[in-house]
Amino acid sequence: MGSAVYRNRAKRLLREACRLNQARIKEGYDLVVIARKDMRGLSHEETEEKLLELLGRARLLKDAK
């Protein structure tokens, strides 16, 4: 991931994306999210979009079919 600056930014972005979408995520699961180098340039909106995409593919969203 790189230096501590990048790692901490990635943690903050992922944590905030999870917090904002907490009501949409199914309960009863413990999630482990691993940030990759590709995440370095993503904005908050892009991070949230990618997280929701992954949660949808894993069928962990309440409104996903």
PDB file of N, CA, C, O and CB in Angstrom:
ATOM      1  N   MET A   1       0.828  -1.189   0.000  1.00  0.00           N
ATOM      2  CA  MET A   1       0.000   0.000   0.000  1.00  0.00           C
ATOM      3  C   MET A   1       0.866   1.244   0.000  1.00  0.00           C
ATOM      4  O   MET A   1       0.478   2.254  -0.587  1.00  0.00           O
ATOM      5  CB  MET A   1      -0.938   0.003   1.199  1.00  0.00           C
ATOM      6  N   GLY A   2       2.001   1.205   0.625  1.00  0.00           N
ATOM      7  CA  GLY A   2       2.878   2.367   0.621  1.00  0.00           C
ATOM      8  C   GLY A   2       3.112   2.902   2.019  1.00  0.00           C
ATOM      9  O   GLY A   2       3.063   2.168   3.007  1.00  0.00           O
ATOM     10  N   SER A   3       3.367   4.191   2.077  1.00  0.00           N
ATOM     11  CA  SER A   3       3.703   4.810   3.348  1.00  0.00           C
ATOM     12  C   SER A   3       2.491   4.896   4.270  1.00  0.00           C
ATOM     13  O   SER A   3       1.363   4.618   3.863  1.00  0.00           O
ATOM     14  CB  SER A   3       4.279   6.193   3.118  1.00  0.00           C
ATOM     15  N   ALA A   4       2.741   5.282   5.503  1.00  0.00           N
ATOM     16  CA  ALA A   4       1.675   5.388   6.505  1.00  0.00           C
ATOM     17  C   ALA A   4       0.610   6.389   6.076  1.00  0.00           C
ATOM     18  O   ALA A   4      -0.564   6.219   6.404  1.00  0.00           O
ATOM     19  CB  ALA A   4       2.257   5.794   7.863  1.00  0.00           C
ATOM     20  N   VAL A   5       0.998   7.414   5.359  1.00  0.00           N
ATOM     21  CA  VAL A   5       0.031   8.415   4.893  1.00  0.00           C
ATOM     22  C   VAL A   5      -1.017   7.761   4.003  1.00  0.00           C
ATOM     23  O   VAL A   5      -2.212   8.005   4.175  1.00  0.00           O
ATOM     24  CB  VAL A   5       0.745   9.554   4.131  1.00  0.00           C
ATOM     25  N   TYR A   6      -0.592   6.943   3.063  1.00  0.00           N
ATOM     26  CA  TYR A   6      -1.512   6.267   2.151  1.00  0.00           C
ATOM     27  C   TYR A   6      -2.363   5.228   2.884  1.00  0.00           C
ATOM     28  O   TYR A   6      -3.566   5.115   2.649  1.00  0.00           O
ATOM     29  CB  TYR A   6      -0.735   5.600   1.016  1.00  0.00           C
ATOM     30  N   ARG A   7      -1.718   4.475   3.774  1.00  0.00           N
ATOM     31  CA  ARG A   7      -2.459   3.456   4.526  1.00  0.00           C
ATOM     32  C   ARG A   7      -3.528   4.092   5.404  1.00  0.00           C
ATOM     33  O   ARG A   7      -4.658   3.605   5.450  1.00  0.00           O
ATOM     34  CB  ARG A   7      -1.503   2.623   5.389  1.00  0.00           C
ATOM     35  N   ASN A   8      -3.193   5.152   6.087  1.00  0.00           N
ATOM     36  CA  ASN A   8      -4.163   5.819   6.958  1.00  0.00           C
ATOM     37  C   ASN A   8      -5.297   6.450   6.158  1.00  0.00           C
ATOM     38  O   ASN A   8      -6.449   6.416   6.591  1.00  0.00           O
ATOM     39  CB  ASN A   8      -3.469   6.886   7.801  1.00  0.00           C
ATOM     40  N   ARG A   9      -4.988   7.024   4.996  1.00  0.00           N
ATOM     41  CA  ARG A   9      -6.040   7.604   4.153  1.00  0.00           C
ATOM     42  C   ARG A   9      -6.987   6.513   3.675  1.00  0.00           C
ATOM     43  O   ARG A   9      -8.204   6.697   3.674  1.00  0.00           O
ATOM     44  CB  ARG A   9      -5.427   8.351   2.942  1.00  0.00           C
ATOM     45  N   ALA A  10      -6.427   5.378   3.269  1.00  0.00           N
ATOM     46  CA  ALA A  10      -7.253   4.262   2.807  1.00  0.00           C
ATOM     47  C   ALA A  10      -8.162   3.781   3.934  1.00  0.00           C
ATOM     48  O   ALA A  10      -9.339   3.509   3.698  1.00  0.00           O
ATOM     49  CB  ALA A  10      -6.367   3.101   2.296  1.00  0.00           C
ATOM     50  N   LYS A  11      -7.636   3.672   5.156  1.00  0.00           N
ATOM     51  CA  LYS A  11      -8.454   3.247   6.292  1.00  0.00           C
ATOM     52  C   LYS A  11      -9.576   4.238   6.558  1.00  0.00           C
ATOM     53  O   LYS A  11     -10.715   3.842   6.804  1.00  0.00           O
ATOM     54  CB  LYS A  11      -7.592   3.086   7.543  1.00  0.00           C
ATOM     55  N   ARG A  12      -9.254   5.526   6.508  1.00  0.00           N
ATOM     56  CA  ARG A  12     -10.283   6.547   6.755  1.00  0.00           C
ATOM     57  C   ARG A  12     -11.375   6.496   5.696  1.00  0.00           C
ATOM     58  O   ARG A  12     -12.560   6.575   6.020  1.00  0.00           O
ATOM     59  CB  ARG A  12      -9.654   7.945   6.788  1.00  0.00           C
ATOM     60  N   LEU A  13     -10.982   6.365   4.430  1.00  0.00           N
ATOM     61  CA  LEU A  13     -11.961   6.310   3.348  1.00  0.00           C
ATOM     62  C   LEU A  13     -12.864   5.081   3.466  1.00  0.00           C
ATOM     63  O   LEU A  13     -14.083   5.186   3.325  1.00  0.00           O
ATOM     64  CB  LEU A  13     -11.251   6.308   1.997  1.00  0.00           C
ATOM     65  N   LEU A  14     -12.273   3.935   3.721  1.00  0.00           N
ATOM     66  CA  LEU A  14     -13.062   2.705   3.842  1.00  0.00           C
ATOM     67  C   LEU A  14     -13.963   2.740   5.070  1.00  0.00           C
ATOM     68  O   LEU A  14     -15.116   2.314   5.010  1.00  0.00           O
ATOM     69  CB  LEU A  14     -12.142   1.487   3.908  1.00  0.00           C
ATOM     70  N   ARG A  15     -13.443   3.241   6.171  1.00  0.00           N
ATOM     71  CA  ARG A  15     -14.238   3.330   7.398  1.00  0.00           C
ATOM     72  C   ARG A  15     -15.447   4.238   7.197  1.00  0.00           C
ATOM     73  O   ARG A  15     -16.552   3.915   7.633  1.00  0.00           O
ATOM     74  CB  ARG A  15     -13.375   3.847   8.561  1.00  0.00           C
ATOM     75  N   GLU A  16     -15.234   5.372   6.537  1.00  0.00           N
ATOM     76  CA  GLU A  16     -16.324   6.322   6.300  1.00  0.00           C
ATOM     77  C   GLU A  16     -17.342   5.747   5.318  1.00  0.00           C
ATOM     78  O   GLU A  16     -18.545   5.936   5.499  1.00  0.00           O
ATOM     79  CB  GLU A  16     -15.770   7.656   5.768  1.00  0.00           C
ATOM     80  N   ALA A  17     -16.881   5.054   4.291  1.00  0.00           N
ATOM     81  CA  ALA A  17     -17.803   4.435   3.333  1.00  0.00           C
ATOM     82  C   ALA A  17     -18.659   3.385   4.029  1.00  0.00           C
ATOM     83  O   ALA A  17     -19.850   3.272   3.740  1.00  0.00           O
ATOM     84  CB  ALA A  17     -17.026   3.801   2.157  1.00  0.00           C
ATOM     85  N   CYS A  18     -18.076   2.622   4.932  1.00  0.00           N
ATOM     86  CA  CYS A  18     -18.846   1.626   5.688  1.00  0.00           C
ATOM     87  C   CYS A  18     -19.832   2.314   6.621  1.00  0.00           C
ATOM     88  O   CYS A  18     -20.979   1.882   6.733  1.00  0.00           O
ATOM     89  CB  CYS A  18     -17.907   0.704   6.493  1.00  0.00           C
ATOM     90  N   ARG A  19     -19.404   3.370   7.287  1.00  0.00           N
ATOM     91  CA  ARG A  19     -20.275   4.066   8.221  1.00  0.00           C
ATOM     92  C   ARG A  19     -21.496   4.652   7.518  1.00  0.00           C
ATOM     93  O   ARG A  19     -22.617   4.545   8.014  1.00  0.00           O
ATOM     94  CB  ARG A  19     -19.506   5.166   8.935  1.00  0.00           C
ATOM     95  N   LEU A  20     -21.271   5.270   6.360  1.00  0.00           N
ATOM     96  CA  LEU A  20     -22.366   5.899   5.635  1.00  0.00           C
ATOM     97  C   LEU A  20     -23.364   4.885   5.076  1.00  0.00           C
ATOM     98  O   LEU A  20     -24.528   5.217   4.853  1.00  0.00           O
ATOM     99  CB  LEU A  20     -21.816   6.740   4.511  1.00  0.00           C
ATOM    100  N   ASN A  21     -22.918   3.672   4.854  1.00  0.00           N
ATOM    101  CA  ASN A  21     -23.772   2.643   4.252  1.00  0.00           C
ATOM    102  C   ASN A  21     -24.094   1.512   5.218  1.00  0.00           C
ATOM    103  O   ASN A  21     -24.525   0.439   4.798  1.00  0.00           O
ATOM    104  CB  ASN A  21     -23.106   2.077   3.018  1.00  0.00           C
ATOM    105  N   GLN A  22     -23.892   1.744   6.489  1.00  0.00           N
ATOM    106  CA  GLN A  22     -24.094   0.714   7.504  1.00  0.00           C
ATOM    107  C   GLN A  22     -25.507   0.139   7.473  1.00  0.00           C
ATOM    108  O   GLN A  22     -25.689  -1.059   7.685  1.00  0.00           O
ATOM    109  CB  GLN A  22     -23.804   1.279   8.876  1.00  0.00           C
ATOM    110  N   ALA A  23     -26.494   0.966   7.215  1.00  0.00           N
ATOM    111  CA  ALA A  23     -27.892   0.501   7.186  1.00  0.00           C
ATOM    112  C   ALA A  23     -28.155  -0.426   6.003  1.00  0.00           C
ATOM    113  O   ALA A  23     -29.096  -1.218   6.045  1.00  0.00           O
ATOM    114  CB  ALA A  23     -28.851   1.698   7.126  1.00  0.00           C
ATOM    115  N   ARG A  24     -27.346  -0.344   4.954  1.00  0.00           N
ATOM    116  CA  ARG A  24     -27.541  -1.170   3.757  1.00  0.00           C
ATOM    117  C   ARG A  24     -26.827  -2.511   3.843  1.00  0.00           C
ATOM    118  O   ARG A  24     -27.114  -3.408   3.049  1.00  0.00           O
ATOM    119  CB  ARG A  24     -27.060  -0.426   2.535  1.00  0.00           C
ATOM    120  N   ILE A  25     -25.906  -2.669   4.785  1.00  0.00           N
ATOM    121  CA  ILE A  25     -25.106  -3.887   4.893  1.00  0.00           C
ATOM    122  C   ILE A  25     -25.815  -4.876   5.806  1.00  0.00           C
ATOM    123  O   ILE A  25     -26.274  -4.514   6.890  1.00  0.00           O
ATOM    124  CB  ILE A  25     -23.682  -3.575   5.423  1.00  0.00           C
ATOM    125  N   LYS A  26     -25.901  -6.119   5.364  1.00  0.00           N
ATOM    126  CA  LYS A  26     -26.554  -7.156   6.160  1.00  0.00           C
ATOM    127  C   LYS A  26     -25.838  -7.328   7.495  1.00  0.00           C
ATOM    128  O   LYS A  26     -24.617  -7.203   7.587  1.00  0.00           O
ATOM    129  CB  LYS A  26     -26.585  -8.491   5.392  1.00  0.00           C
ATOM    130  N   GLU A  27     -26.623  -7.615   8.517  1.00  0.00           N
ATOM    131  CA  GLU A  27     -26.074  -7.817   9.851  1.00  0.00           C
ATOM    132  C   GLU A  27     -25.635  -9.257  10.035  1.00  0.00           C
ATOM    133  O   GLU A  27     -26.072 -10.146   9.304  1.00  0.00           O
ATOM    134  CB  GLU A  27     -27.098  -7.437  10.919  1.00  0.00           C
ATOM    135  N   GLY A  28     -24.768  -9.486  11.014  1.00  0.00           N
ATOM    136  CA  GLY A  28     -24.344 -10.837  11.345  1.00  0.00           C
ATOM    137  C   GLY A  28     -23.071 -11.283  10.648  1.00  0.00           C
ATOM    138  O   GLY A  28     -22.718 -12.462  10.687  1.00  0.00           O
ATOM    139  N   TYR A  29     -22.379 -10.346  10.010  1.00  0.00           N
ATOM    140  CA  TYR A  29     -21.141 -10.674   9.304  1.00  0.00           C
ATOM    141  C   TYR A  29     -20.014  -9.795   9.825  1.00  0.00           C
ATOM    142  O   TYR A  29     -20.226  -8.628  10.154  1.00  0.00           O
ATOM    143  CB  TYR A  29     -21.308 -10.495   7.772  1.00  0.00           C
ATOM    144  N   ASP A  30     -18.823 -10.359   9.898  1.00  0.00           N
ATOM    145  CA  ASP A  30     -17.612  -9.595  10.173  1.00  0.00           C
ATOM    146  C   ASP A  30     -16.889  -9.439   8.845  1.00  0.00           C
ATOM    147  O   ASP A  30     -16.606 -10.426   8.166  1.00  0.00           O
ATOM    148  CB  ASP A  30     -16.699 -10.298  11.259  1.00  0.00           C
ATOM    149  N   LEU A  31     -16.594  -8.211   8.479  1.00  0.00           N
ATOM    150  CA  LEU A  31     -15.955  -7.943   7.197  1.00  0.00           C
ATOM    151  C   LEU A  31     -14.482  -7.588   7.387  1.00  0.00           C
ATOM    152  O   LEU A  31     -14.118  -6.855   8.306  1.00  0.00           O
ATOM    153  CB  LEU A  31     -16.684  -6.811   6.465  1.00  0.00           C
ATOM    154  N   VAL A  32     -13.660  -8.110   6.518  1.00  0.00           N
ATOM    155  CA  VAL A  32     -12.245  -7.748   6.466  1.00  0.00           C
ATOM    156  C   VAL A  32     -12.005  -7.197   5.075  1.00  0.00           C
ATOM    157  O   VAL A  32     -12.173  -7.903   4.081  1.00  0.00           O
ATOM    158  CB  VAL A  32     -11.294  -8.980   6.784  1.00  0.00           C
ATOM    159  N   VAL A  33     -11.614  -5.934   5.007  1.00  0.00           N
ATOM    160  CA  VAL A  33     -11.367  -5.275   3.724  1.00  0.00           C
ATOM    161  C   VAL A  33      -9.881  -4.992   3.632  1.00  0.00           C
ATOM    162  O   VAL A  33      -9.294  -4.407   4.542  1.00  0.00           O
ATOM    163  CB  VAL A  33     -12.206  -3.957   3.575  1.00  0.00           C
ATOM    164  N   ILE A  34      -9.277  -5.406   2.538  1.00  0.00           N
ATOM    165  CA  ILE A  34      -7.846  -5.204   2.332  1.00  0.00           C
ATOM    166  C   ILE A  34      -7.666  -4.188   1.208  1.00  0.00           C
ATOM    167  O   ILE A  34      -8.101  -4.408   0.078  1.00  0.00           O
ATOM    168  CB  ILE A  34      -7.120  -6.555   1.995  1.00  0.00           C
ATOM    169  N   ALA A  35      -7.023  -3.082   1.536  1.00  0.00           N
ATOM    170  CA  ALA A  35      -6.775  -2.029   0.549  1.00  0.00           C
ATOM    171  C   ALA A  35      -5.582  -2.422  -0.327  1.00  0.00           C
ATOM    172  O   ALA A  35      -4.589  -2.961   0.161  1.00  0.00           O
ATOM    173  CB  ALA A  35      -6.516  -0.658   1.251  1.00  0.00           C
ATOM    174  N   ARG A  36      -5.696  -2.150  -1.598  1.00  0.00           N
ATOM    175  CA  ARG A  36      -4.616  -2.427  -2.549  1.00  0.00           C
ATOM    176  C   ARG A  36      -4.021  -1.122  -3.054  1.00  0.00           C
ATOM    177  O   ARG A  36      -4.594  -0.053  -2.842  1.00  0.00           O
ATOM    178  CB  ARG A  36      -5.130  -3.278  -3.735  1.00  0.00           C
ATOM    179  N   LYS A  37      -2.887  -1.203  -3.712  1.00  0.00           N
ATOM    180  CA  LYS A  37      -2.222   0.004  -4.216  1.00  0.00           C
ATOM    181  C   LYS A  37      -3.102   0.792  -5.179  1.00  0.00           C
ATOM    182  O   LYS A  37      -3.000   2.017  -5.247  1.00  0.00           O
ATOM    183  CB  LYS A  37      -0.923  -0.367  -4.905  1.00  0.00           C
ATOM    184  N   ASP A  38      -3.953   0.114  -5.915  1.00  0.00           N
ATOM    185  CA  ASP A  38      -4.831   0.788  -6.874  1.00  0.00           C
ATOM    186  C   ASP A  38      -5.751   1.789  -6.196  1.00  0.00           C
ATOM    187  O   ASP A  38      -6.312   2.658  -6.863  1.00  0.00           O
ATOM    188  CB  ASP A  38      -5.657  -0.231  -7.634  1.00  0.00           C
ATOM    189  N   MET A  39      -5.916   1.686  -4.905  1.00  0.00           N
ATOM    190  CA  MET A  39      -6.822   2.558  -4.165  1.00  0.00           C
ATOM    191  C   MET A  39      -6.237   3.942  -3.918  1.00  0.00           C
ATOM    192  O   MET A  39      -6.968   4.869  -3.568  1.00  0.00           O
ATOM    193  CB  MET A  39      -7.182   1.922  -2.849  1.00  0.00           C
ATOM    194  N   ARG A  40      -4.967   4.088  -4.092  1.00  0.00           N
ATOM    195  CA  ARG A  40      -4.279   5.345  -3.769  1.00  0.00           C
ATOM    196  C   ARG A  40      -4.937   6.589  -4.347  1.00  0.00           C
ATOM    197  O   ARG A  40      -5.084   7.579  -3.630  1.00  0.00           O
ATOM    198  CB  ARG A  40      -2.874   5.278  -4.253  1.00  0.00           C
ATOM    199  N   GLY A  41      -5.330   6.581  -5.588  1.00  0.00           N
ATOM    200  CA  GLY A  41      -5.849   7.773  -6.247  1.00  0.00           C
ATOM    201  C   GLY A  41      -7.359   7.932  -6.196  1.00  0.00           C
ATOM    202  O   GLY A  41      -7.898   8.873  -6.777  1.00  0.00           O
ATOM    203  N   LEU A  42      -8.051   7.031  -5.514  1.00  0.00           N
ATOM    204  CA  LEU A  42      -9.508   7.085  -5.512  1.00  0.00           C
ATOM    205  C   LEU A  42     -10.039   8.188  -4.594  1.00  0.00           C
ATOM    206  O   LEU A  42      -9.478   8.468  -3.535  1.00  0.00           O
ATOM    207  CB  LEU A  42     -10.077   5.741  -5.088  1.00  0.00           C
ATOM    208  N   SER A  43     -11.128   8.798  -5.032  1.00  0.00           N
ATOM    209  CA  SER A  43     -11.805   9.796  -4.212  1.00  0.00           C
ATOM    210  C   SER A  43     -12.739   9.080  -3.242  1.00  0.00           C
ATOM    211  O   SER A  43     -12.890   7.859  -3.293  1.00  0.00           O
ATOM    212  CB  SER A  43     -12.592  10.814  -5.097  1.00  0.00           C
ATOM    213  N   HIS A  44     -13.353   9.846  -2.370  1.00  0.00           N
ATOM    214  CA  HIS A  44     -14.317   9.271  -1.422  1.00  0.00           C
ATOM    215  C   HIS A  44     -15.462   8.597  -2.171  1.00  0.00           C
ATOM    216  O   HIS A  44     -15.857   7.482  -1.830  1.00  0.00           O
ATOM    217  CB  HIS A  44     -14.868  10.362  -0.471  1.00  0.00           C
ATOM    218  N   GLU A  45     -15.991   9.259  -3.177  1.00  0.00           N
ATOM    219  CA  GLU A  45     -17.114   8.715  -3.938  1.00  0.00           C
ATOM    220  C   GLU A  45     -16.736   7.426  -4.648  1.00  0.00           C
ATOM    221  O   GLU A  45     -17.511   6.470  -4.661  1.00  0.00           O
ATOM    222  CB  GLU A  45     -17.610   9.734  -4.950  1.00  0.00           C
ATOM    223  N   GLU A  46     -15.554   7.398  -5.236  1.00  0.00           N
ATOM    224  CA  GLU A  46     -15.098   6.194  -5.939  1.00  0.00           C
ATOM    225  C   GLU A  46     -14.877   5.042  -4.963  1.00  0.00           C
ATOM    226  O   GLU A  46     -15.194   3.893  -5.268  1.00  0.00           O
ATOM    227  CB  GLU A  46     -13.802   6.483  -6.716  1.00  0.00           C
ATOM    228  N   THR A  47     -14.333   5.355  -3.794  1.00  0.00           N
ATOM    229  CA  THR A  47     -14.115   4.326  -2.774  1.00  0.00           C
ATOM    230  C   THR A  47     -15.442   3.726  -2.332  1.00  0.00           C
ATOM    231  O   THR A  47     -15.577   2.508  -2.220  1.00  0.00           O
ATOM    232  CB  THR A  47     -13.366   4.910  -1.563  1.00  0.00           C
ATOM    233  N   GLU A  48     -16.414   4.586  -2.084  1.00  0.00           N
ATOM    234  CA  GLU A  48     -17.734   4.124  -1.663  1.00  0.00           C
ATOM    235  C   GLU A  48     -18.377   3.270  -2.752  1.00  0.00           C
ATOM    236  O   GLU A  48     -18.973   2.233  -2.462  1.00  0.00           O
ATOM    237  CB  GLU A  48     -18.639   5.320  -1.318  1.00  0.00           C
ATOM    238  N   GLU A  49     -18.256   3.705  -3.995  1.00  0.00           N
ATOM    239  CA  GLU A  49     -18.821   2.958  -5.125  1.00  0.00           C
ATOM    240  C   GLU A  49     -18.202   1.565  -5.232  1.00  0.00           C
ATOM    241  O   GLU A  49     -18.914   0.577  -5.411  1.00  0.00           O
ATOM    242  CB  GLU A  49     -18.606   3.731  -6.438  1.00  0.00           C
ATOM    243  N   LYS A  50     -16.881   1.490  -5.124  1.00  0.00           N
ATOM    244  CA  LYS A  50     -16.184   0.198  -5.222  1.00  0.00           C
ATOM    245  C   LYS A  50     -16.551  -0.718  -4.060  1.00  0.00           C
ATOM    246  O   LYS A  50     -16.738  -1.919  -4.250  1.00  0.00           O
ATOM    247  CB  LYS A  50     -14.663   0.410  -5.259  1.00  0.00           C
ATOM    248  N   LEU A  51     -16.654  -0.149  -2.842  1.00  0.00           N
ATOM    249  CA  LEU A  51     -17.026  -0.955  -1.695  1.00  0.00           C
ATOM    250  C   LEU A  51     -18.426  -1.531  -1.859  1.00  0.00           C
ATOM    251  O   LEU A  51     -18.652  -2.711  -1.592  1.00  0.00           O
ATOM    252  CB  LEU A  51     -16.942  -0.130  -0.421  1.00  0.00           C
ATOM    253  N   LEU A  52     -19.354  -0.705  -2.293  1.00  0.00           N
ATOM    254  CA  LEU A  52     -20.728  -1.177  -2.502  1.00  0.00           C
ATOM    255  C   LEU A  52     -20.792  -2.227  -3.605  1.00  0.00           C
ATOM    256  O   LEU A  52     -21.577  -3.172  -3.523  1.00  0.00           O
ATOM    257  CB  LEU A  52     -21.649   0.000  -2.849  1.00  0.00           C
ATOM    258  N   GLU A  53     -19.972  -2.064  -4.629  1.00  0.00           N
ATOM    259  CA  GLU A  53     -19.913  -3.052  -5.708  1.00  0.00           C
ATOM    260  C   GLU A  53     -19.447  -4.404  -5.163  1.00  0.00           C
ATOM    261  O   GLU A  53     -20.028  -5.441  -5.482  1.00  0.00           O
ATOM    262  CB  GLU A  53     -18.968  -2.571  -6.837  1.00  0.00           C
ATOM    263  N   LEU A  54     -18.401  -4.385  -4.344  1.00  0.00           N
ATOM    264  CA  LEU A  54     -17.888  -5.628  -3.762  1.00  0.00           C
ATOM    265  C   LEU A  54     -18.898  -6.262  -2.813  1.00  0.00           C
ATOM    266  O   LEU A  54     -19.092  -7.478  -2.826  1.00  0.00           O
ATOM    267  CB  LEU A  54     -16.580  -5.364  -3.024  1.00  0.00           C
ATOM    268  N   LEU A  55     -19.537  -5.436  -1.990  1.00  0.00           N
ATOM    269  CA  LEU A  55     -20.548  -5.969  -1.071  1.00  0.00           C
ATOM    270  C   LEU A  55     -21.737  -6.547  -1.836  1.00  0.00           C
ATOM    271  O   LEU A  55     -22.319  -7.548  -1.419  1.00  0.00           O
ATOM    272  CB  LEU A  55     -21.027  -4.871  -0.108  1.00  0.00           C
ATOM    273  N   GLY A  56     -22.090  -5.922  -2.943  1.00  0.00           N
ATOM    274  CA  GLY A  56     -23.171  -6.435  -3.775  1.00  0.00           C
ATOM    275  C   GLY A  56     -22.811  -7.772  -4.396  1.00  0.00           C
ATOM    276  O   GLY A  56     -23.633  -8.687  -4.440  1.00  0.00           O
ATOM    277  N   ARG A  57     -21.577  -7.883  -4.878  1.00  0.00           N
ATOM    278  CA  ARG A  57     -21.136  -9.154  -5.474  1.00  0.00           C
ATOM    279  C   ARG A  57     -21.107 -10.268  -4.424  1.00  0.00           C
ATOM    280  O   ARG A  57     -21.345 -11.435  -4.736  1.00  0.00           O
ATOM    281  CB  ARG A  57     -19.736  -8.994  -6.114  1.00  0.00           C
ATOM    282  N   ALA A  58     -20.814  -9.892  -3.180  1.00  0.00           N
ATOM    283  CA  ALA A  58     -20.782 -10.873  -2.094  1.00  0.00           C
ATOM    284  C   ALA A  58     -22.167 -11.110  -1.499  1.00  0.00           C
ATOM    285  O   ALA A  58     -22.325 -11.897  -0.566  1.00  0.00           O
ATOM    286  CB  ALA A  58     -19.826 -10.414  -1.003  1.00  0.00           C
ATOM    287  N   ARG A  59     -23.174 -10.417  -2.052  1.00  0.00           N
ATOM    288  CA  ARG A  59     -24.563 -10.512  -1.595  1.00  0.00           C
ATOM    289  C   ARG A  59     -24.691 -10.160  -0.108  1.00  0.00           C
ATOM    290  O   ARG A  59     -25.396 -10.827   0.650  1.00  0.00           O
ATOM    291  CB  ARG A  59     -25.105 -11.925  -1.848  1.00  0.00           C
ATOM    292  N   LEU A  60     -23.995  -9.102   0.278  1.00  0.00           N
ATOM    293  CA  LEU A  60     -24.039  -8.634   1.656  1.00  0.00           C
ATOM    294  C   LEU A  60     -24.813  -7.333   1.810  1.00  0.00           C
ATOM    295  O   LEU A  60     -24.816  -6.731   2.884  1.00  0.00           O
ATOM    296  CB  LEU A  60     -22.644  -8.454   2.179  1.00  0.00           C
ATOM    297  N   LEU A  61     -25.470  -6.898   0.735  1.00  0.00           N
ATOM    298  CA  LEU A  61     -26.304  -5.712   0.816  1.00  0.00           C
ATOM    299  C   LEU A  61     -27.744  -6.137   1.015  1.00  0.00           C
ATOM    300  O   LEU A  61     -28.210  -7.096   0.400  1.00  0.00           O
ATOM    301  CB  LEU A  61     -26.158  -4.836  -0.448  1.00  0.00           C
ATOM    302  N   LYS A  62     -28.440  -5.424   1.872  1.00  0.00           N
ATOM    303  CA  LYS A  62     -29.826  -5.771   2.160  1.00  0.00           C
ATOM    304  C   LYS A  62     -30.720  -5.630   0.927  1.00  0.00           C
ATOM    305  O   LYS A  62     -31.655  -6.412   0.755  1.00  0.00           O
ATOM    306  CB  LYS A  62     -30.356  -4.899   3.286  1.00  0.00           C
ATOM    307  N   ASP A  63     -30.449  -4.648   0.070  1.00  0.00           N
ATOM    308  CA  ASP A  63     -31.310  -4.422  -1.079  1.00  0.00           C
ATOM    309  C   ASP A  63     -30.827  -5.131  -2.342  1.00  0.00           C
ATOM    310  O   ASP A  63     -31.429  -4.977  -3.405  1.00  0.00           O
ATOM    311  CB  ASP A  63     -31.419  -2.954  -1.342  1.00  0.00           C
ATOM    312  N   ALA A  64     -29.748  -5.907  -2.236  1.00  0.00           N
ATOM    313  CA  ALA A  64     -29.229  -6.652  -3.396  1.00  0.00           C
ATOM    314  C   ALA A  64     -30.039  -7.930  -3.570  1.00  0.00           C
ATOM    315  O   ALA A  64     -30.557  -8.494  -2.607  1.00  0.00           O
ATOM    316  CB  ALA A  64     -27.708  -6.985  -3.224  1.00  0.00           C
ATOM    317  N   LYS A  65     -30.135  -8.366  -4.805  1.00  0.00           N
ATOM    318  CA  LYS A  65     -30.906  -9.581  -5.097  1.00  0.00           C
ATOM    319  C   LYS A  65     -29.974 -10.735  -5.392  1.00  0.00           C
ATOM    320  O   LYS A  65     -30.433 -11.845  -5.662  1.00  0.00           O
ATOM    321  CB  LYS A  65     -31.860  -9.355  -6.282  1.00  0.00           C
TER     322      LYS A  65
END
